[in-house]
Amino acid sequence: MELKVGDIMTEEHVDDWVNVLPPATYRADLVQLGEPYSHREDENGRWRATYPTAAKIAGQWRYMGNCFRGSTEAK
């Protein structure tokens, strides 16, 4: 299943992410896969890992793209 930023994800899909390998971030409102997708430069010029990210917004899980750890903004 190919996801686009903003796509709604089912609870089961998010659970699958968590069960694949230990997540990088695991909160009630934010889940990030445990393996980096890529690396990119942040606003301070440092190279940091990005992770596939799901955020719970208004009671629904949404795919947020590949974000820095703990963030929901894919730049």
Biopython code that builds the backbone (N, CA, C, O; Angstrom):
import numpy as np
from Bio.PDB.StructureBuilder import StructureBuilder

atoms = [
    (1, "MET", "N", (0.844, -1.184, 0.000)),
    (1, "MET", "CA", (0.000, 0.000, 0.000)),
    (1, "MET", "C", (0.889, 1.247, 0.000)),
    (1, "MET", "O", (1.653, 1.479, 0.937)),
    (2, "GLU", "N", (0.778, 2.024, -1.039)),
    (2, "GLU", "CA", (1.541, 3.263, -1.117)),
    (2, "GLU", "C", (0.716, 4.389, -0.516)),
    (2, "GLU", "O", (-0.425, 4.622, -0.916)),
    (3, "LEU", "N", (1.300, 5.077, 0.437)),
    (3, "LEU", "CA", (0.606, 6.159, 1.125)),
    (3, "LEU", "C", (1.093, 7.513, 0.630)),
    (3, "LEU", "O", (2.264, 7.690, 0.294)),
    (4, "LYS", "N", (0.163, 8.462, 0.596)),
    (4, "LYS", "CA", (0.490, 9.850, 0.286)),
    (4, "LYS", "C", (0.274, 10.665, 1.557)),
    (4, "LYS", "O", (-0.573, 10.320, 2.380)),
    (5, "VAL", "N", (1.027, 11.733, 1.718)),
    (5, "VAL", "CA", (0.886, 12.585, 2.898)),
    (5, "VAL", "C", (-0.575, 13.008, 3.036)),
    (5, "VAL", "O", (-1.190, 13.498, 2.089)),
    (6, "GLY", "N", (-1.114, 12.806, 4.236)),
    (6, "GLY", "CA", (-2.500, 13.158, 4.526)),
    (6, "GLY", "C", (-3.468, 11.995, 4.430)),
    (6, "GLY", "O", (-4.607, 12.109, 4.881)),
    (7, "ASP", "N", (-3.038, 10.864, 3.846)),
    (7, "ASP", "CA", (-3.917, 9.698, 3.749)),
    (7, "ASP", "C", (-4.303, 9.200, 5.134)),
    (7, "ASP", "O", (-3.493, 9.212, 6.061)),
    (8, "ILE", "N", (-5.549, 8.764, 5.259)),
    (8, "ILE", "CA", (-6.026, 8.169, 6.502)),
    (8, "ILE", "C", (-5.529, 6.735, 6.580)),
    (8, "ILE", "O", (-5.576, 5.994, 5.598)),
    (9, "MET", "N", (-5.051, 6.352, 7.763)),
    (9, "MET", "CA", (-4.567, 5.000, 8.008)),
    (9, "MET", "C", (-5.494, 4.329, 9.019)),
    (9, "MET", "O", (-6.037, 4.987, 9.907)),
    (10, "THR", "N", (-5.669, 3.028, 8.880)),
    (10, "THR", "CA", (-6.490, 2.308, 9.851)),
    (10, "THR", "C", (-5.655, 2.023, 11.105)),
    (10, "THR", "O", (-4.425, 2.048, 11.073)),
    (11, "GLU", "N", (-6.347, 1.758, 12.189)),
    (11, "GLU", "CA", (-5.687, 1.375, 13.435)),
    (11, "GLU", "C", (-4.851, 0.109, 13.220)),
    (11, "GLU", "O", (-3.766, -0.034, 13.783)),
    (12, "GLU", "N", (-5.374, -0.803, 12.398)),
    (12, "GLU", "CA", (-4.665, -2.051, 12.109)),
    (12, "GLU", "C", (-3.350, -1.783, 11.369)),
    (12, "GLU", "O", (-2.340, -2.435, 11.635)),
    (13, "HIS", "N", (-3.368, -0.830, 10.447)),
    (13, "HIS", "CA", (-2.148, -0.485, 9.710)),
    (13, "HIS", "C", (-1.091, 0.071, 10.663)),
    (13, "HIS", "O", (0.082, -0.290, 10.573)),
    (14, "VAL", "N", (-1.504, 0.943, 11.565)),
    (14, "VAL", "CA", (-0.567, 1.514, 12.541)),
    (14, "VAL", "C", (-0.040, 0.407, 13.453)),
    (14, "VAL", "O", (1.149, 0.378, 13.769)),
    (15, "ASP", "N", (-0.918, -0.504, 13.877)),
    (15, "ASP", "CA", (-0.484, -1.641, 14.704)),
    (15, "ASP", "C", (0.543, -2.490, 13.962)),
    (15, "ASP", "O", (1.503, -2.968, 14.567)),
    (16, "ASP", "N", (0.353, -2.682, 12.669)),
    (16, "ASP", "CA", (1.325, -3.441, 11.867)),
    (16, "ASP", "C", (2.689, -2.770, 11.907)),
    (16, "ASP", "O", (3.709, -3.445, 12.045)),
    (17, "TRP", "N", (2.715, -1.452, 11.787)),
    (17, "TRP", "CA", (3.981, -0.723, 11.866)),
    (17, "TRP", "C", (4.687, -1.022, 13.183)),
    (17, "TRP", "O", (5.881, -1.321, 13.204)),
    (18, "VAL", "N", (3.935, -0.937, 14.286)),
    (18, "VAL", "CA", (4.503, -1.138, 15.615)),
    (18, "VAL", "C", (5.012, -2.574, 15.773)),
    (18, "VAL", "O", (6.020, -2.808, 16.440)),
    (19, "ASN", "N", (4.320, -3.522, 15.166)),
    (19, "ASN", "CA", (4.675, -4.926, 15.328)),
    (19, "ASN", "C", (5.811, -5.384, 14.416)),
    (19, "ASN", "O", (6.364, -6.463, 14.628)),
    (20, "VAL", "N", (6.171, -4.590, 13.408)),
    (20, "VAL", "CA", (7.245, -4.972, 12.488)),
    (20, "VAL", "C", (8.602, -4.910, 13.196)),
    (20, "VAL", "O", (9.383, -5.858, 13.121)),
    (21, "LEU", "N", (8.880, -3.819, 13.871)),
    (21, "LEU", "CA", (10.099, -3.666, 14.650)),
    (21, "LEU", "C", (9.854, -2.556, 15.659)),
    (21, "LEU", "O", (8.930, -1.762, 15.481)),
    (22, "PRO", "N", (10.651, -2.480, 16.703)),
    (22, "PRO", "CA", (10.410, -1.436, 17.706)),
    (22, "PRO", "C", (10.368, -0.049, 17.052)),
    (22, "PRO", "O", (11.267, 0.303, 16.287)),
    (23, "PRO", "N", (9.337, 0.729, 17.348)),
    (23, "PRO", "CA", (9.216, 2.046, 16.721)),
    (23, "PRO", "C", (10.259, 3.042, 17.217)),
    (23, "PRO", "O", (10.752, 2.933, 18.340)),
    (24, "ALA", "N", (10.587, 4.007, 16.370)),
    (24, "ALA", "CA", (11.483, 5.094, 16.755)),
    (24, "ALA", "C", (10.769, 6.024, 17.728)),
    (24, "ALA", "O", (11.375, 6.531, 18.671)),
    (25, "THR", "N", (9.476, 6.244, 17.491)),
    (25, "THR", "CA", (8.624, 7.044, 18.372)),
    (25, "THR", "C", (7.313, 6.303, 18.537)),
    (25, "THR", "O", (6.728, 5.835, 17.561)),
    (26, "TYR", "N", (6.850, 6.197, 19.778)),
    (26, "TYR", "CA", (5.603, 5.484, 20.047)),
    (26, "TYR", "C", (4.851, 6.215, 21.147)),
    (26, "TYR", "O", (5.123, 6.039, 22.335)),
    (27, "ARG", "N", (3.897, 7.041, 20.725)),
    (27, "ARG", "CA", (3.052, 7.788, 21.647)),
    (27, "ARG", "C", (1.606, 7.566, 21.233)),
    (27, "ARG", "O", (1.335, 7.008, 20.169)),
    (28, "ALA", "N", (0.695, 7.998, 22.063)),
    (28, "ALA", "CA", (-0.729, 7.839, 21.760)),
    (28, "ALA", "C", (-1.125, 8.587, 20.493)),
    (28, "ALA", "O", (-2.095, 8.217, 19.831)),
    (29, "ASP", "N", (-0.376, 9.644, 20.149)),
    (29, "ASP", "CA", (-0.736, 10.472, 18.992)),
    (29, "ASP", "C", (0.320, 10.464, 17.882)),
    (29, "ASP", "O", (0.168, 11.172, 16.887)),
    (30, "LEU", "N", (1.394, 9.668, 18.039)),
    (30, "LEU", "CA", (2.477, 9.690, 17.051)),
    (30, "LEU", "C", (3.211, 8.356, 17.036)),
    (30, "LEU", "O", (3.657, 7.867, 18.074)),
    (31, "VAL", "N", (3.330, 7.775, 15.848)),
    (31, "VAL", "CA", (4.091, 6.541, 15.670)),
    (31, "VAL", "C", (5.038, 6.743, 14.488)),
    (31, "VAL", "O", (4.639, 7.215, 13.424)),
    (32, "GLN", "N", (6.310, 6.371, 14.703)),
    (32, "GLN", "CA", (7.300, 6.439, 13.627)),
    (32, "GLN", "C", (7.999, 5.089, 13.531)),
    (32, "GLN", "O", (8.432, 4.526, 14.537)),
    (33, "LEU", "N", (8.102, 4.576, 12.297)),
    (33, "LEU", "CA", (8.786, 3.301, 12.099)),
    (33, "LEU", "C", (10.192, 3.358, 12.675)),
    (33, "LEU", "O", (10.822, 4.415, 12.688)),
    (34, "GLY", "N", (10.676, 2.230, 13.148)),
    (34, "GLY", "CA", (11.950, 2.182, 13.850)),
    (34, "GLY", "C", (13.187, 2.256, 12.984)),
    (34, "GLY", "O", (14.285, 2.432, 13.512)),
    (35, "GLU", "N", (13.056, 2.131, 11.705)),
    (35, "GLU", "CA", (14.200, 2.174, 10.792)),
    (35, "GLU", "C", (14.125, 3.464, 9.969)),
    (35, "GLU", "O", (13.081, 3.750, 9.382)),
    (36, "PRO", "N", (15.205, 4.247, 9.913)),
    (36, "PRO", "CA", (15.154, 5.477, 9.117)),
    (36, "PRO", "C", (14.847, 5.193, 7.647)),
    (36, "PRO", "O", (15.278, 4.183, 7.090)),
    (37, "TYR", "N", (14.098, 6.099, 7.038)),
    (37, "TYR", "CA", (13.802, 6.009, 5.608)),
    (37, "TYR", "C", (14.931, 6.654, 4.810)),
    (37, "TYR", "O", (15.365, 6.137, 3.781)),
    (38, "SER", "N", (15.393, 7.798, 5.316)),
    (38, "SER", "CA", (16.457, 8.535, 4.637)),
    (38, "SER", "C", (17.091, 9.500, 5.641)),
    (38, "SER", "O", (16.762, 9.487, 6.827)),
    (39, "HIS", "N", (17.995, 10.327, 5.149)),
    (39, "HIS", "CA", (18.611, 11.384, 5.947)),
    (39, "HIS", "C", (18.530, 12.678, 5.146)),
    (39, "HIS", "O", (18.658, 12.674, 3.922)),
    (40, "ARG", "N", (18.316, 13.782, 5.852)),
    (40, "ARG", "CA", (18.332, 15.080, 5.174)),
    (40, "ARG", "C", (18.781, 16.155, 6.147)),
    (40, "ARG", "O", (18.807, 15.962, 7.363)),
    (41, "GLU", "N", (19.127, 17.275, 5.579)),
    (41, "GLU", "CA", (19.647, 18.383, 6.364)),
    (41, "GLU", "C", (18.506, 19.090, 7.087)),
    (41, "GLU", "O", (17.456, 19.350, 6.500)),
    (42, "ASP", "N", (18.720, 19.403, 8.376)),
    (42, "ASP", "CA", (17.705, 20.142, 9.126)),
    (42, "ASP", "C", (17.963, 21.645, 9.016)),
    (42, "ASP", "O", (18.853, 22.084, 8.289)),
    (43, "GLU", "N", (17.173, 22.418, 9.746)),
    (43, "GLU", "CA", (17.268, 23.886, 9.666)),
    (43, "GLU", "C", (18.595, 24.428, 10.198)),
    (43, "GLU", "O", (18.943, 25.579, 9.938)),
    (44, "ASN", "N", (19.338, 23.600, 10.945)),
    (44, "ASN", "CA", (20.646, 24.008, 11.487)),
    (44, "ASN", "C", (21.813, 23.480, 10.673)),
    (44, "ASN", "O", (22.968, 23.643, 11.066)),
    (45, "GLY", "N", (21.520, 22.845, 9.537)),
    (45, "GLY", "CA", (22.571, 22.332, 8.683)),
    (45, "GLY", "C", (23.106, 20.964, 9.086)),
    (45, "GLY", "O", (24.087, 20.487, 8.517)),
    (46, "ARG", "N", (22.461, 20.329, 10.072)),
    (46, "ARG", "CA", (22.875, 18.983, 10.491)),
    (46, "ARG", "C", (22.102, 17.937, 9.703)),
    (46, "ARG", "O", (20.927, 18.133, 9.393)),
    (47, "TRP", "N", (22.756, 16.829, 9.377)),
    (47, "TRP", "CA", (22.093, 15.721, 8.695)),
    (47, "TRP", "C", (21.450, 14.827, 9.745)),
    (47, "TRP", "O", (22.106, 14.369, 10.681)),
    (48, "ARG", "N", (20.142, 14.586, 9.569)),
    (48, "ARG", "CA", (19.387, 13.779, 10.528)),
    (48, "ARG", "C", (18.531, 12.756, 9.797)),
    (48, "ARG", "O", (18.141, 12.949, 8.645)),
    (49, "ALA", "N", (18.249, 11.665, 10.496)),
    (49, "ALA", "CA", (17.405, 10.611, 9.934)),
    (49, "ALA", "C", (15.942, 11.055, 9.872)),
    (49, "ALA", "O", (15.477, 11.836, 10.703)),
    (50, "THR", "N", (15.230, 10.540, 8.870)),
    (50, "THR", "CA", (13.783, 10.742, 8.779)),
    (50, "THR", "C", (13.108, 9.377, 8.862)),
    (50, "THR", "O", (13.681, 8.360, 8.469)),
    (51, "TYR", "N", (11.886, 9.372, 9.378)),
    (51, "TYR", "CA", (11.149, 8.135, 9.621)),
    (51, "TYR", "C", (9.738, 8.235, 9.062)),
    (51, "TYR", "O", (9.121, 9.296, 9.153)),
    (52, "PRO", "N", (9.209, 7.156, 8.484)),
    (52, "PRO", "CA", (7.801, 7.141, 8.103)),
    (52, "PRO", "C", (6.962, 7.415, 9.353)),
    (52, "PRO", "O", (7.167, 6.801, 10.400)),
    (53, "THR", "N", (6.019, 8.341, 9.225)),
    (53, "THR", "CA", (5.337, 8.892, 10.391)),
    (53, "THR", "C", (3.821, 8.836, 10.242)),
    (53, "THR", "O", (3.268, 9.166, 9.193)),
    (54, "ALA", "N", (3.162, 8.407, 11.326)),
    (54, "ALA", "CA", (1.694, 8.435, 11.416)),
    (54, "ALA", "C", (1.326, 9.253, 12.646)),
    (54, "ALA", "O", (1.886, 9.049, 13.723)),
    (55, "ALA", "N", (0.382, 10.179, 12.487)),
    (55, "ALA", "CA", (-0.065, 11.017, 13.594)),
    (55, "ALA", "C", (-1.578, 10.903, 13.738)),
    (55, "ALA", "O", (-2.307, 10.844, 12.747)),
    (56, "LYS", "N", (-2.035, 10.874, 14.978)),
    (56, "LYS", "CA", (-3.474, 10.833, 15.234)),
    (56, "LYS", "C", (-3.974, 12.268, 15.313)),
    (56, "LYS", "O", (-3.586, 13.031, 16.198)),
    (57, "ILE", "N", (-4.848, 12.622, 14.363)),
    (57, "ILE", "CA", (-5.387, 13.973, 14.260)),
    (57, "ILE", "C", (-6.904, 13.865, 14.252)),
    (57, "ILE", "O", (-7.479, 13.181, 13.406)),
    (58, "ALA", "N", (-7.547, 14.537, 15.188)),
    (58, "ALA", "CA", (-9.021, 14.513, 15.293)),
    (58, "ALA", "C", (-9.543, 13.074, 15.318)),
    (58, "ALA", "O", (-10.562, 12.761, 14.702)),
    (59, "GLY", "N", (-8.827, 12.202, 16.043)),
    (59, "GLY", "CA", (-9.277, 10.824, 16.213)),
    (59, "GLY", "C", (-8.964, 9.871, 15.077)),
    (59, "GLY", "O", (-9.339, 8.700, 15.137)),
    (60, "GLN", "N", (-8.278, 10.351, 14.033)),
    (60, "GLN", "CA", (-7.924, 9.488, 12.898)),
    (60, "GLN", "C", (-6.420, 9.492, 12.692)),
    (60, "GLN", "O", (-5.761, 10.524, 12.818)),
    (61, "TRP", "N", (-5.887, 8.312, 12.372)),
    (61, "TRP", "CA", (-4.472, 8.219, 12.028)),
    (61, "TRP", "C", (-4.262, 8.712, 10.605)),
    (61, "TRP", "O", (-4.993, 8.331, 9.691)),
    (62, "ARG", "N", (-3.258, 9.562, 10.425)),
    (62, "ARG", "CA", (-2.912, 10.080, 9.105)),
    (62, "ARG", "C", (-1.426, 9.885, 8.847)),
    (62, "ARG", "O", (-0.588, 10.049, 9.735)),
    (63, "TYR", "N", (-1.129, 9.531, 7.605)),
    (63, "TYR", "CA", (0.266, 9.408, 7.191)),
    (63, "TYR", "C", (0.819, 10.810, 6.984)),
    (63, "TYR", "O", (0.218, 11.624, 6.283)),
    (64, "MET", "N", (1.978, 11.092, 7.604)),
    (64, "MET", "CA", (2.555, 12.433, 7.562)),
    (64, "MET", "C", (3.821, 12.521, 6.710)),
    (64, "MET", "O", (4.443, 13.581, 6.631)),
    (65, "GLY", "N", (4.203, 11.423, 6.076)),
    (65, "GLY", "CA", (5.413, 11.427, 5.270)),
    (65, "GLY", "C", (6.605, 10.996, 6.095)),
    (65, "GLY", "O", (6.448, 10.370, 7.144)),
    (66, "ASN", "N", (7.794, 11.327, 5.628)),
    (66, "ASN", "CA", (9.041, 10.966, 6.309)),
    (66, "ASN", "C", (9.548, 12.181, 7.069)),
    (66, "ASN", "O", (10.003, 13.162, 6.481)),
    (67, "CYS", "N", (9.459, 12.092, 8.383)),
    (67, "CYS", "CA", (9.724, 13.235, 9.254)),
    (67, "CYS", "C", (10.882, 12.944, 10.201)),
    (67, "CYS", "O", (11.231, 11.789, 10.447)),
    (68, "PHE", "N", (11.471, 14.020, 10.729)),
    (68, "PHE", "CA", (12.481, 13.861, 11.754)),
    (68, "PHE", "C", (11.835, 13.221, 12.983)),
    (68, "PHE", "O", (10.628, 13.337, 13.194)),
    (69, "ARG", "N", (12.641, 12.555, 13.777)),
    (69, "ARG", "CA", (12.141, 11.862, 14.968)),
    (69, "ARG", "C", (11.402, 12.848, 15.881)),
    (69, "ARG", "O", (11.926, 13.902, 16.240)),
    (70, "GLY", "N", (10.165, 12.472, 16.244)),
    (70, "GLY", "CA", (9.335, 13.289, 17.124)),
    (70, "GLY", "C", (8.580, 14.401, 16.431)),
    (70, "GLY", "O", (7.846, 15.140, 17.087)),
    (71, "SER", "N", (8.736, 14.545, 15.121)),
    (71, "SER", "CA", (8.101, 15.624, 14.351)),
    (71, "SER", "C", (7.050, 15.063, 13.405)),
    (71, "SER", "O", (7.085, 13.885, 13.048)),
    (72, "THR", "N", (6.126, 15.909, 13.007)),
    (72, "THR", "CA", (5.113, 15.505, 12.020)),
    (72, "THR", "C", (5.195, 16.330, 10.743)),
    (72, "THR", "O", (4.293, 16.269, 9.908)),
    (73, "GLU", "N", (6.258, 17.095, 10.585)),
    (73, "GLU", "CA", (6.415, 17.927, 9.399)),
    (73, "GLU", "C", (7.437, 17.326, 8.443)),
    (73, "GLU", "O", (8.627, 17.261, 8.750)),
    (74, "ALA", "N", (6.961, 16.889, 7.283)),
    (74, "ALA", "CA", (7.862, 16.386, 6.239)),
    (74, "ALA", "C", (8.245, 17.570, 5.369)),
    (74, "ALA", "O", (7.385, 18.165, 4.718)),
    (75, "LYS", "N", (9.510, 17.915, 5.350)),
    (75, "LYS", "CA", (9.936, 19.094, 4.576)),
    (75, "LYS", "C", (10.624, 18.682, 3.314)),
    (75, "LYS", "O", (11.050, 19.536, 2.537)),
]
sb = StructureBuilder()
sb.init_structure("model")
sb.init_model(0)
sb.init_chain("A")
sb.init_seg("    ")
for serial, (resi, resn, name, xyz) in enumerate(atoms, 1):
    if name == "N":
        sb.init_residue(resn, " ", resi, " ")
    sb.init_atom(name, np.array(xyz, "f"), 0.0, 1.0, " ", f" {name:<3s}", serial, name[0])
structure = sb.get_structure()
